[in-house]
Amino acid sequence: EKEKSGMAQILQESRIEEIRNLETKIQTYYATARKEIDGRRQELLKPVFEKVNAGIKKVAKKHKFTAIIDLDTGGQFLLYVDASRDILELMKTELGLK
């Protein structure tokens, strides 16, 4: 009876270890797949973003915009800025930092 109990314990521990190993393999597979998917997504979207950015720049210059802000992000991202309109030197003078 005692021997059966010991064997059952060993079998249970073996199965637990096997399950842990499988969980680790699944997590590794998932992380690798996620990385590959993200890389492929970036690869596929890069030409689209380049085309959109070129279009934004072209429209901004054509219509003499100084900045274009992405309102979908709450205005956190500038999509275009006319670098010739930099006011840094004017601000230094205004603040007496020059």
Backbone as ProteinMPNN parsed JSONL, in Angstrom:
{"seq_chain_A": "EKEKSGMAQILQESRIEEIRNLETKIQTYYATARKEIDGRRQELLKPVFEKVNAGIKKVAKKHKFTAIIDLDTGGQFLLYVDASRDILELMKTELGLK", "coords_chain_A": {"N_chain_A": [[0.833, -1.206, 0.0], [1.884, 1.243, 0.875], [3.907, 1.462, -0.956], [2.489, 1.766, -3.353], [1.374, 4.251, -2.923], [3.661, 5.852, -2.862], [4.549, 5.523, -5.502], [2.426, 6.667, -6.866], [2.716, 9.287, -6.049], [5.206, 9.93, -7.187], [4.548, 9.641, -9.894], [2.625, 11.652, -10.119], [4.187, 13.954, -9.58], [5.899, 13.794, -11.741], [4.137, 14.219, -13.872], [3.295, 16.806, -13.28], [5.684, 18.195, -13.65], [6.031, 17.711, -16.375], [3.824, 19.103, -17.402], [4.535, 21.7, -16.652], [6.821, 22.034, -18.228], [5.649, 21.927, -20.763], [4.052, 24.229, -20.611], [6.054, 26.187, -20.529], [7.196, 25.8, -23.064], [5.011, 26.519, -24.663], [4.71, 29.229, -23.959], [7.155, 30.233, -24.895], [6.908, 29.674, -27.628], [4.682, 31.286, -28.212], [5.73, 33.867, -27.653], [7.777, 34.014, -29.572], [6.285, 33.767, -31.946], [4.694, 36.074, -31.734], [6.647, 38.053, -31.926], [7.564, 37.601, -34.539], [5.213, 38.117, -35.993], [4.793, 40.831, -35.352], [7.107, 41.937, -36.493], [6.701, 41.309, -39.187], [4.329, 42.756, -39.654], [5.261, 45.385, -39.328], [7.037, 45.448, -41.464], [5.275, 45.181, -43.639], [3.653, 47.435, -43.337], [5.367, 49.592, -43.507], [5.907, 50.736, -46.194], [3.391, 51.84, -46.637], [3.098, 53.751, -44.574], [5.245, 55.397, -45.268], [4.36, 56.4, -47.724], [2.019, 57.748, -46.936], [3.142, 59.661, -45.179], [4.75, 61.074, -46.98], [2.745, 62.143, -48.583], [1.414, 63.786, -46.714], [3.43, 65.64, -46.159], [3.727, 66.803, -48.703], [1.171, 67.973, -49.148], [1.136, 69.737, -46.976], [3.257, 71.499, -47.578], [2.358, 72.497, -50.035], [0.047, 73.9, -49.301], [1.063, 75.644, -47.515], [1.22, 75.067, -44.739], [2.306, 75.265, -41.356], [2.44, 73.411, -39.38], [1.196, 70.123, -38.787], [-1.029, 68.348, -36.904], [-1.817, 65.29, -35.309], [-4.947, 64.692, -34.47], [-6.331, 62.481, -33.612], [-4.813, 61.288, -31.705], [-5.071, 62.869, -29.582], [-3.71, 65.147, -30.102], [-1.064, 64.691, -29.568], [0.907, 63.935, -31.307], [2.989, 65.253, -33.769], [2.586, 65.493, -37.157], [3.731, 66.808, -39.184], [6.115, 69.395, -39.441], [7.179, 72.59, -40.21], [10.387, 73.245, -40.453], [11.684, 75.618, -40.952], [10.352, 77.51, -39.597], [11.184, 77.743, -36.986], [11.175, 78.936, -33.724], [13.019, 79.195, -31.731], [15.347, 80.876, -31.401], [14.095, 83.393, -31.309], [12.622, 83.089, -28.958], [14.689, 82.788, -27.083], [15.78, 85.355, -27.156], [13.567, 86.844, -26.294], [13.304, 85.892, -23.695], [15.623, 86.732, -22.627], [17.915, 85.169, -22.799], [19.951, 85.119, -24.553]], "CA_chain_A": [[0.0, 0.0, 0.0], [2.795, 2.379, 0.98], [4.638, 1.5, -2.224], [1.566, 2.325, -4.34], [1.251, 5.683, -2.613], [4.913, 6.469, -3.303], [4.546, 5.512, -6.968], [1.435, 7.661, -7.297], [3.33, 10.595, -5.796], [6.243, 10.102, -8.213], [3.842, 9.832, -11.158], [2.005, 12.982, -10.07], [5.262, 14.942, -9.712], [6.375, 13.702, -13.121], [3.141, 14.875, -14.727], [3.36, 18.248, -12.995], [6.893, 18.686, -14.335], [5.735, 17.661, -17.81], [2.913, 20.224, -17.676], [5.332, 22.942, -16.554], [7.661, 22.101, -19.43], [4.767, 22.276, -21.882], [3.695, 25.646, -20.448], [7.228, 26.966, -20.937], [7.29, 25.702, -24.527], [3.914, 27.315, -25.231], [5.049, 30.643, -23.768], [8.251, 30.544, -25.816], [6.329, 29.67, -28.973], [3.836, 32.479, -28.319], [6.598, 35.049, -27.72], [8.446, 33.985, -30.877], [5.27, 34.059, -32.968], [4.312, 37.482, -31.569], [7.762, 38.831, -32.475], [7.545, 37.439, -35.996], [4.03, 38.825, -36.498], [5.058, 42.271, -35.24], [8.106, 42.279, -37.503], [6.051, 41.244, -40.512], [3.393, 43.878, -39.723], [6.059, 46.588, -39.588], [7.561, 45.322, -42.826], [4.187, 45.424, -44.59], [3.093, 48.782, -43.177], [6.383, 50.619, -43.754], [5.671, 51.499, -47.421], [2.139, 52.598, -46.494], [3.404, 54.927, -43.759], [6.116, 56.278, -46.049], [3.52, 57.057, -48.725], [1.16, 58.693, -46.214], [3.981, 60.767, -44.701], [5.127, 61.881, -48.147], [1.539, 62.888, -48.959], [1.203, 64.837, -45.709], [4.457, 66.659, -46.388], [3.412, 67.473, -49.966], [-0.011, 68.82, -48.923], [1.523, 70.799, -46.042], [4.053, 72.493, -48.305], [1.512, 73.104, -51.065], [-0.907, 74.821, -48.678], [1.857, 76.478, -46.61], [0.975, 74.785, -43.327], [3.536, 75.238, -40.557], [2.413, 72.179, -38.587], [0.013, 69.273, -38.877], [-1.109, 67.578, -35.666], [-2.741, 64.151, -35.344], [-5.951, 64.887, -33.425], [-6.779, 61.175, -33.117], [-3.988, 60.941, -30.545], [-5.203, 63.957, -28.62], [-2.746, 66.187, -30.463], [0.246, 64.362, -29.007], [1.889, 63.664, -32.353], [3.111, 66.159, -34.903], [2.792, 64.736, -38.387], [4.571, 67.635, -40.052], [6.523, 70.69, -38.898], [8.049, 73.365, -41.096], [11.569, 73.562, -39.652], [12.115, 77.001, -41.18], [9.565, 78.361, -38.696], [11.684, 77.516, -35.631], [11.17, 80.199, -32.969], [13.932, 79.063, -30.602], [16.163, 82.084, -31.237], [13.196, 84.464, -30.881], [12.296, 82.84, -27.554], [15.88, 83.098, -26.286], [15.847, 86.817, -27.07], [12.428, 87.271, -25.474], [13.553, 85.512, -22.306], [16.916, 87.279, -22.218], [18.865, 84.065, -22.681], [20.916, 85.198, -25.639]], "C_chain_A": [[0.869, 1.257, 0.0], [3.549, 2.575, -0.333], [3.775, 2.111, -3.329], [1.433, 3.829, -4.158], [2.493, 6.441, -3.085], [4.995, 6.557, -4.817], [3.577, 6.554, -7.516], [1.998, 9.067, -7.143], [4.381, 10.903, -6.866], [5.601, 10.375, -9.567], [3.214, 11.226, -11.226], [3.061, 14.076, -10.261], [5.805, 14.969, -11.139], [5.418, 14.414, -14.078], [3.135, 16.39, -14.521], [4.556, 18.864, -13.714], [6.679, 18.732, -15.846], [4.822, 18.831, -18.215], [3.662, 21.549, -17.626], [6.218, 23.119, -17.783], [6.84, 22.491, -20.656], [4.344, 23.745, -21.81], [4.837, 26.549, -20.899], [7.38, 26.96, -22.452], [6.219, 26.553, -25.2], [4.226, 28.8, -25.117], [6.16, 31.079, -24.719], [7.737, 30.626, -27.246], [5.502, 30.934, -29.194], [4.693, 33.736, -28.473], [7.297, 35.132, -29.075], [7.47, 34.344, -31.992], [4.872, 35.528, -32.926], [5.387, 38.391, -32.179], [7.762, 38.786, -33.999], [6.368, 38.183, -36.623], [4.257, 40.329, -36.461], [6.068, 42.733, -36.288], [7.508, 42.303, -38.899], [5.083, 42.406, -40.703], [4.157, 45.178, -40.034], [6.583, 46.593, -41.018], [6.489, 45.665, -43.862], [3.656, 46.856, -44.524], [4.086, 49.901, -43.504], [6.129, 51.392, -45.048], [4.387, 52.336, -47.354], [2.402, 53.876, -45.708], [4.291, 55.917, -44.511], [5.301, 57.065, -47.072], [2.616, 58.103, -48.067], [1.971, 59.897, -45.746], [4.419, 61.671, -45.848], [3.945, 62.728, -48.602], [1.256, 64.03, -48.002], [2.175, 65.981, -45.941], [4.139, 67.48, -47.641], [2.236, 68.438, -49.79], [0.349, 69.997, -48.019], [2.312, 71.895, -46.753], [3.203, 73.236, -49.331], [0.591, 74.166, -50.47], [-0.268, 75.701, -47.603], [1.475, 76.306, -45.133], [2.306, 74.799, -42.591], [3.605, 73.98, -39.695], [1.114, 71.429, -38.857], [0.061, 68.344, -37.663], [-2.132, 66.457, -35.84], [-3.721, 64.281, -34.181], [-6.479, 63.567, -32.869], [-5.982, 60.731, -31.894], [-4.072, 62.026, -29.484], [-4.195, 65.064, -28.88], [-1.346, 65.919, -29.952], [1.32, 64.167, -30.071], [1.824, 64.713, -33.452], [3.392, 65.306, -36.128], [3.699, 65.491, -39.348], [4.885, 68.931, -39.319], [7.463, 71.341, -39.896], [9.227, 73.859, -40.262], [12.043, 74.997, -39.841], [11.373, 77.972, -40.267], [9.977, 78.167, -37.232], [11.793, 78.85, -34.892], [12.134, 80.168, -31.781], [14.744, 80.329, -30.365], [15.311, 83.264, -30.776], [12.839, 84.31, -29.402], [13.485, 83.135, -26.644], [16.003, 84.598, -26.079], [14.761, 87.329, -26.133], [12.676, 86.998, -23.991], [14.9, 86.01, -21.785], [17.978, 86.213, -22.034], [19.968, 84.117, -23.724], [22.175, 85.904, -25.222]], "O_chain_A": [[0.634, 2.199, -0.757], [3.797, 3.702, -0.762], [4.271, 2.883, -4.149], [1.385, 4.582, -5.131], [2.388, 7.535, -3.64], [5.462, 7.56, -5.356], [3.867, 7.234, -8.499], [1.786, 9.93, -7.995], [4.43, 12.017, -7.387], [6.06, 11.246, -10.306], [3.268, 11.892, -12.26], [2.845, 15.019, -11.022], [6.129, 16.029, -11.673], [5.85, 15.127, -14.983], [2.988, 17.156, -15.474], [4.444, 19.932, -14.316], [7.096, 19.68, -16.511], [5.035, 19.463, -19.249], [3.443, 22.421, -18.467], [6.347, 24.223, -18.311], [7.283, 23.288, -21.483], [4.286, 24.426, -22.834], [4.612, 27.556, -21.57], [7.661, 27.996, -23.056], [6.49, 27.228, -26.192], [4.028, 29.55, -26.072], [6.106, 32.173, -25.281], [8.09, 31.543, -27.988], [5.609, 31.576, -30.239], [4.413, 34.577, -29.327], [7.394, 36.212, -29.658], [7.795, 35.135, -32.877], [4.728, 36.16, -33.972], [5.076, 39.369, -32.859], [7.938, 39.809, -34.662], [6.518, 38.81, -37.671], [3.95, 41.028, -37.427], [5.903, 43.792, -36.894], [7.778, 43.207, -39.69], [5.017, 42.984, -41.788], [3.747, 45.962, -40.89], [6.569, 47.623, -41.692], [6.764, 46.356, -44.843], [3.257, 47.421, -45.543], [3.679, 51.036, -43.752], [6.133, 52.622, -45.01], [4.311, 53.413, -47.945], [1.983, 54.959, -46.119], [4.109, 57.129, -44.402], [5.526, 58.26, -47.263], [2.467, 59.212, -48.582], [1.531, 61.035, -45.903], [4.455, 62.893, -45.703], [4.114, 63.892, -48.966], [0.896, 65.126, -48.432], [1.79, 67.15, -45.921], [4.267, 68.704, -47.637], [2.3, 69.586, -50.231], [-0.08, 71.125, -48.264], [2.058, 73.082, -46.548], [3.314, 74.454, -49.477], [0.381, 75.216, -51.077], [-0.961, 76.412, -46.875], [1.418, 77.277, -44.379], [3.326, 74.388, -43.145], [4.691, 73.534, -39.323], [0.073, 72.03, -39.122], [1.051, 67.651, -37.429], [-3.184, 66.656, -36.447], [-3.364, 64.01, -33.035], [-7.022, 63.54, -31.764], [-6.442, 59.881, -31.132], [-3.232, 62.088, -28.586], [-3.865, 65.833, -27.977], [-0.521, 66.831, -29.908], [2.512, 64.227, -29.768], [0.759, 65.018, -33.989], [4.321, 64.498, -36.136], [4.347, 64.898, -40.211], [4.019, 69.498, -38.653], [8.419, 70.724, -40.366], [9.083, 74.782, -39.46], [12.735, 75.537, -38.978], [11.743, 79.143, -40.182], [9.173, 78.413, -36.334], [12.431, 79.783, -35.379], [12.063, 81.037, -30.913], [14.819, 80.807, -29.233], [15.752, 84.054, -29.941], [12.763, 85.302, -28.677], [13.309, 83.674, -25.552], [16.291, 85.062, -24.976], [15.027, 88.165, -25.271], [12.293, 87.798, -23.137], [15.271, 85.74, -20.643], [18.857, 86.357, -21.184], [20.827, 83.236, -23.764], [23.094, 86.054, -26.027]]}, "name": "protein", "num_of_chains": 1, "seq": "EKEKSGMAQILQESRIEEIRNLETKIQTYYATARKEIDGRRQELLKPVFEKVNAGIKKVAKKHKFTAIIDLDTGGQFLLYVDASRDILELMKTELGLK"}
